[in-house]
């Protein structure tokens, strides 16, 4: 039961966005920057963002060498270059909007561990550097074999080390906290615990029902729910992919800092306050990890522990302090879907595991499309 006052003043908006992750908040902020007087509502089904924005490893990814080579097998070179450029522009916008200090952003590059299977990739490193020459201020990749022993990695598994000279790392929680604060400062409303159960478009507006009861309306609706978009629009080319992560307790005399990848980016780890945060392994069970169930797989968690013990920390004891999972979204290629779905409904979904890097730019592009 709603009062007259509630119906008159609390249910109607100029724009409603579904999803309070990095894309939804970035799009809302971008719309407010263009149109400060617009009334904007962001709806989030969880009490906290439910996808991957707060459940990742905090990598500001440009892309590892083997990952880019894998992309080249699936996409034309110009599309791969455009995707790297989108990552760069997205990170630049995120940094200018938030400020490095407010998310502990550091751009010290990253390293990729090269094993026996990845050795052919080294022969293509210079070609990839040349391909990216026009969008980066220098060579993207260089050899760093002299650091293998200093970092303490198992020589039986790590044959070479390739440095990516332009990747960064950040504190995911601080990033999202700051985006939420910026949204509030600009007068954007965020309502959590609001599961959208249906929406209906007519000539004048879109009506959005939450929790099977309350109905909001707006002139425009933007769907920014990434992997969970299939709940509303199952016909889209969106495949969920679960990413699992663990973090150790403090490791005595931990020999490395920075961020690291291996196996075409399917595994990733970093030093974090003297701990090792390690995630990935989705490629062990693509079928099982194609899910929106935010749970843990014993098989993948054991694989992560085994690789910690044999490859990453062969000479250092450790204990696991915490574990979690997040849900990403993929498709036949890595291009995000940013487009009009209908006259009043818009999409910014399928981040391809690159949400931190491209989310701000995707949000800005969505805002521009909605108001062309």
C-alpha positions in Angstrom: 0.0 0.0 0.0 1.5 3.3 -1.1 0.4 6.8 -0.1 -0.6 9.6 -2.5 2.7 11.4 -1.7 4.8 8.3 -2.5 3.1 7.7 -5.8 3.4 11.4 -6.8 7.1 12.0 -5.8 9.1 8.8 -5.1 8.5 6.4 -8.0 9.3 8.5 -11.2 12.7 9.1 -12.7 14.3 10.4 -15.9 16.5 7.3 -16.1 16.8 4.0 -14.3 19.9 1.8 -14.4 19.9 -1.8 -13.4 23.1 -2.9 -11.7 25.4 -0.9 -9.3 28.7 -2.4 -10.4 31.4 -0.3 -12.1 29.4 -0.1 -15.4 26.1 1.0 -13.9 27.7 3.6 -11.6 30.0 4.9 -14.3 27.1 5.3 -16.7 25.0 7.0 -14.1 27.8 9.4 -13.3 28.4 10.1 -17.0 24.7 10.9 -17.5 24.8 13.3 -14.5 27.8 15.0 -15.9 26.0 15.6 -19.2 22.6 16.4 -17.6 23.0 17.5 -13.9 19.2 18.1 -13.5 18.1 14.6 -14.5 16.8 12.4 -11.8 18.6 9.1 -11.9 18.0 5.8 -10.0 20.3 2.8 -9.8 18.7 -0.5 -8.7 20.8 -3.3 -7.2 19.3 -6.7 -6.4 21.9 -7.5 -3.7 22.7 -5.5 -0.6 26.2 -5.2 -2.2 27.0 -5.4 -6.0 26.2 -9.0 -7.0 28.6 -9.7 -10.0 32.3 -9.2 -10.3 32.9 -5.5 -9.6 33.8 -6.2 -5.9 34.8 -9.8 -6.3 37.8 -9.6 -8.6 41.6 -9.5 -8.0 42.1 -5.7 -8.6 44.0 -6.0 -11.9 43.9 -2.9 -14.2 44.5 -5.1 -17.2 45.9 -4.2 -20.6 46.3 -7.9 -21.4 49.1 -10.4 -21.2 51.1 -11.5 -24.2 49.5 -15.0 -24.5 46.0 -13.5 -23.9 46.4 -11.1 -26.7 47.8 -13.8 -29.0 44.7 -15.9 -28.1 42.5 -12.9 -28.9 44.2 -12.7 -32.3 43.2 -16.2 -33.1 39.6 -15.3 -32.5 39.3 -11.6 -33.7 40.8 -9.5 -36.5 43.9 -7.5 -35.4 42.2 -4.2 -35.7 39.5 -5.3 -33.2 42.2 -6.6 -30.8 44.0 -3.2 -31.0 40.6 -1.4 -30.4 40.0 -3.5 -27.4 43.4 -2.7 -25.9 42.7 0.9 -26.6 39.4 0.7 -24.9 41.1 -0.7 -21.8 43.6 2.1 -21.8 40.9 4.8 -22.2 38.7 3.2 -19.5 41.6 3.2 -17.0 42.4 6.8 -17.9 38.8 7.9 -17.2 38.6 5.8 -14.0 41.9 7.4 -12.7 40.9 11.0 -13.6 37.4 10.5 -12.1 38.5 8.9 -8.8 42.1 9.8 -8.4 44.9 7.2 -7.8 45.1 7.7 -4.1 41.4 6.9 -3.5 41.8 3.4 -5.0 45.5 2.8 -4.3 46.2 2.6 -8.0 49.8 1.7 -8.9 51.1 1.3 -12.5 54.2 -0.8 -12.1 53.6 -3.2 -14.9 52.9 -6.9 -14.6 54.7 -10.2 -15.4 53.6 -13.3 -17.2 55.0 -16.7 -16.3 56.0 -18.6 -19.4 56.1 -22.4 -19.2 57.0 -25.0 -21.8 53.6 -24.7 -23.6 53.9 -21.0 -24.0 57.4 -20.8 -25.5 56.1 -20.2 -29.1 54.5 -17.0 -27.9 58.0 -15.4 -27.4 58.6 -15.5 -31.1 55.6 -13.2 -31.7 56.3 -10.7 -28.9 57.9 -8.1 -31.2 55.1 -8.4 -33.7 52.6 -7.7 -30.9 54.6 -4.8 -29.7 54.6 -3.4 -33.2 50.8 -3.9 -33.5 50.2 -1.9 -30.3 52.9 0.8 -31.0 50.5 3.5 -31.9 48.3 3.3 -28.8 51.0 2.8 -26.0 53.9 5.1 -25.1 56.4 2.4 -25.7 56.9 -1.4 -26.2 54.1 -3.3 -24.4 56.2 -6.4 -23.6 59.8 -7.1 -22.7 61.8 -10.0 -21.3 62.4 -10.2 -17.5 64.1 -13.5 -17.0 66.5 -12.0 -14.5 63.7 -11.8 -12.0 62.6 -15.4 -11.9 65.0 -16.5 -9.1 64.5 -13.3 -7.2 60.7 -13.8 -7.2 61.2 -17.4 -6.0 59.2 -19.1 -8.7 59.8 -22.8 -9.4 62.2 -23.1 -12.3 60.8 -26.5 -13.2 57.6 -24.7 -14.2 58.7 -21.2 -15.2 61.0 -21.0 -18.2 60.8 -17.3 -18.9 59.2 -14.1 -17.5 57.6 -11.5 -19.8 56.9 -8.0 -18.4 53.9 -6.0 -19.5 55.1 -2.4 -19.0 51.7 -0.7 -18.7 49.4 -2.7 -16.5 48.3 -1.5 -13.1 46.8 -2.7 -9.9 44.2 -1.2 -7.5 42.1 -1.7 -4.4 38.8 -2.9 -5.7 36.9 -2.1 -2.5 38.2 1.5 -2.3 37.4 1.9 -6.0 33.8 0.9 -5.6 33.4 2.9 -2.3 34.6 6.0 -4.1 32.3 5.5 -7.1 29.4 5.1 -4.7 30.4 8.3 -2.9 30.7 10.2 -6.2 27.2 9.0 -7.3 25.7 10.2 -4.0 27.5 13.5 -4.3 26.0 14.1 -7.7 22.5 13.3 -6.5 22.2 9.8 -7.9 19.9 7.5 -5.9 21.0 3.9 -5.3 18.6 1.4 -3.9 19.9 -2.0 -2.9 18.0 -5.2 -2.1 15.8 -4.4 -5.2 15.5 -7.4 -7.4 13.9 -6.5 -10.7 11.2 -9.0 -11.5 9.9 -7.5 -14.7 9.9 -4.4 -16.9 7.4 -3.2 -19.5 7.9 -0.5 -22.2 5.3 1.6 -23.7 5.3 4.8 -25.8 5.9 7.1 -22.9 8.0 5.2 -20.4 9.4 2.0 -19.0 7.8 0.5 -15.9 10.2 -1.5 -13.7 8.8 -3.8 -11.0 11.0 -4.8 -8.1 10.6 -7.6 -5.6 7.3 -8.5 -7.3 5.6 -5.5 -5.7 6.9 -1.9 -6.1 6.9 -0.3 -9.5 9.2 2.5 -10.6 9.0 4.3 -14.0 11.4 6.3 -16.2 11.7 7.7 -19.7 14.8 5.5 -20.2 16.1 2.2 -18.8 19.7 1.1 -19.0 20.6 -2.6 -18.3 24.1 -2.9 -16.8 23.8 -6.4 -15.2 26.6 -8.1 -17.2 26.3 -11.9 -16.7 22.9 -11.7 -15.1 21.4 -10.0 -18.1 20.3 -13.4 -19.4 17.6 -13.4 -16.6 15.9 -10.6 -18.6 17.0 -11.1 -22.2 18.0 -14.8 -22.7 18.3 -14.3 -26.5 21.6 -12.2 -26.1 25.0 -13.8 -26.7 26.0 -13.7 -23.0 27.6 -16.7 -21.2 28.4 -16.4 -17.5 31.8 -17.4 -16.3 32.6 -17.8 -12.6 36.0 -16.6 -11.3 37.3 -18.1 -8.1 39.8 -16.4 -5.8 41.7 -17.2 -2.6 44.0 -15.1 -0.4 46.7 -16.3 2.0 47.6 -15.0 5.3 50.8 -12.9 5.6 53.7 -14.9 4.0 57.0 -14.4 5.8 59.7 -13.0 3.6 57.5 -13.0 0.5 59.9 -12.5 -2.3 57.8 -10.7 -4.9 55.5 -7.7 -5.3 53.3 -6.7 -8.2 50.8 -8.6 -10.4 51.3 -11.7 -12.4 49.5 -13.9 -15.1 50.0 -17.2 -16.6 48.2 -19.7 -19.0 46.6 -17.1 -21.3 45.4 -15.0 -18.4 43.3 -17.9 -16.9 45.4 -17.6 -13.8 46.4 -14.4 -12.0 48.0 -13.5 -8.7 49.4 -10.6 -6.8 51.0 -9.5 -3.6 48.6 -7.7 -1.3 49.7 -6.4 2.1 52.2 -9.3 2.4 49.7 -11.9 1.3 49.2 -13.6 -2.0 45.8 -13.2 -3.7 45.4 -15.9 -6.4 42.5 -16.6 -8.7 41.5 -18.4 -11.9 41.3 -22.0 -13.0 38.0 -21.6 -14.9 39.6 -23.4 -17.9 39.8 -26.6 -15.8 36.0 -26.9 -16.1 34.4 -24.5 -18.5 31.1 -26.4 -18.3 30.9 -26.3 -14.5 32.0 -22.7 -14.3 29.5 -21.4 -16.9 27.1 -20.5 -14.1 25.7 -17.5 -12.1 25.9 -19.5 -8.9 28.3 -17.6 -6.6 29.8 -20.7 -5.0 33.2 -22.4 -4.7 34.4 -25.5 -6.6 36.5 -27.9 -4.5 38.3 -29.0 -7.6 39.4 -25.5 -8.6 40.2 -24.4 -5.1 42.4 -27.4 -4.7 44.1 -26.6 -8.0 44.8 -23.1 -6.9 46.3 -24.4 -3.7 48.5 -26.9 -5.6 49.8 -24.2 -7.9 50.6 -21.9 -5.0 52.6 -24.7 -3.4 54.5 -26.0 -6.4 54.8 -23.0 -8.7 54.3 -19.6 -6.9 55.5 -20.3 -3.3 57.6 -23.5 -3.5 59.9 -22.3 -0.7 57.4 -20.6 1.6 54.7 -22.1 3.9 51.3 -20.4 3.8 47.8 -20.7 5.1 44.6 -19.8 3.2 42.8 -16.9 4.9 39.7 -16.4 2.7 38.1 -17.6 -0.5 35.3 -16.1 -2.7 33.9 -16.1 -6.2 32.5 -13.6 -8.7 30.6 -13.9 -11.9 31.9 -12.5 -15.3 30.2 -12.5 -18.7 31.6 -13.6 -22.0 30.4 -14.1 -25.6 31.6 -15.3 -29.0 34.2 -12.5 -28.9 35.5 -10.1 -26.3 33.6 -7.0 -27.5 31.2 -5.7 -24.9 27.5 -5.1 -25.9 26.8 -1.4 -25.8 23.7 -0.5 -27.8 20.0 0.4 -27.9 17.8 -2.6 -27.3 14.6 -0.7 -28.1 13.4 2.9 -28.2 13.7 3.3 -24.4 15.9 0.4 -23.3 19.7 0.3 -23.6 22.4 -2.2 -22.9 25.9 -2.1 -21.5 26.8 -5.7 -20.7 29.3 -8.6 -21.4 32.5 -7.1 -20.1 34.6 -10.2 -20.9 36.4 -10.3 -17.6 37.7 -6.7 -18.3 35.2 -4.7 -16.2 37.7 -2.7 -14.2 39.7 -1.7 -17.3 36.8 -1.0 -19.7 33.8 -0.3 -17.3 34.3 3.4 -17.1 34.6 3.9 -20.8 31.7 1.6 -21.5 29.6 3.7 -19.1 30.6 6.9 -20.8 29.8 5.4 -24.2 26.4 4.2 -23.0 25.6 7.7 -21.7 26.5 9.2 -25.0 24.4 6.8 -27.0 21.4 7.3 -24.8 21.4 11.0 -25.4 22.5 11.4 -29.0 
